[in-house]
Amino acid sequence: MKHDRLNKLDALGDYIRTVQKGWTWKRMTETEQTAFIDLILETREQDAIKGDYTTRWTILNALYGAFLDGLGYDGPAWREPEAEAE
């Protein structure tokens, strides 16, 4: 489905559900996960997430990227679980 056919008001919920399925989300602590949700809800309250669906998704993606950077994200090996000893 093309983003331009989606309701812009659904972007926030859709984004949260998508991010929660990702591997980076799974490597965050519960406190970090809550902090990100709080961040985007506060940003929405400040009316900083606006535009059509695609624009809102882009803003949310930028927020998530900045949040991950703040957590020290450094690529695919970020917080890689330690290999079990054989």
C-alpha positions in Angstrom: 0.0 0.0 0.0 1.3 3.4 -0.9 2.0 5.8 2.0 0.1 8.6 0.4 -3.1 6.6 0.6 -2.7 6.1 4.3 -4.2 8.4 6.9 -1.6 10.8 8.4 -3.1 10.3 11.8 -2.2 6.6 11.7 1.5 7.3 11.1 2.5 7.5 14.8 0.8 4.2 15.8 2.0 2.4 12.7 5.6 3.6 13.3 5.6 2.5 16.9 4.3 -1.0 16.0 6.9 -1.3 13.2 9.8 -0.2 15.4 8.7 -2.6 18.2 9.2 -5.5 15.8 12.8 -4.5 15.0 16.0 -5.9 16.3 17.3 -2.6 17.7 14.1 -2.3 19.8 14.7 -5.8 21.2 18.2 -4.9 22.3 17.0 -1.8 24.2 16.2 -2.0 27.9 12.6 -1.5 29.0 13.6 1.9 30.4 15.0 2.9 27.0 12.0 1.7 25.2 9.7 3.7 27.5 11.9 6.8 27.1 11.6 6.6 23.3 7.8 6.3 23.4 7.7 9.2 25.9 9.9 11.2 23.5 7.8 10.8 20.5 4.5 11.4 22.4 6.0 14.6 23.8 7.2 15.6 20.4 3.7 15.0 19.0 2.2 17.2 21.8 4.6 19.9 20.8 3.1 19.7 17.3 6.4 18.9 15.8 5.2 15.8 14.0 3.1 17.0 11.2 2.6 16.7 7.5 1.3 13.8 5.4 1.9 10.2 6.3 5.2 10.0 4.6 6.5 13.2 6.2 5.4 12.1 9.6 7.1 8.7 9.1 10.3 10.5 8.1 10.2 12.7 11.2 9.7 9.7 13.4 12.5 7.8 11.7 14.8 10.8 12.3 13.8 10.8 16.0 14.5 7.1 16.3 17.9 7.4 14.6 18.9 10.2 16.9 17.7 8.3 19.9 19.7 5.2 18.9 22.7 7.4 18.3 22.3 8.7 21.9 22.4 5.1 23.1 25.7 4.5 21.3 24.3 2.7 18.2 27.2 1.7 16.0 25.8 -0.7 13.4 24.6 -4.2 13.1 26.8 -5.5 15.9 25.3 -3.0 18.4 24.6 -4.8 21.7 25.2 -8.1 20.0 24.4 -10.9 22.5 27.5 -12.6 23.6 28.1 -16.0 22.0 27.5 -18.9 24.2 30.6 -21.0 25.1 30.6 -24.4 23.4 
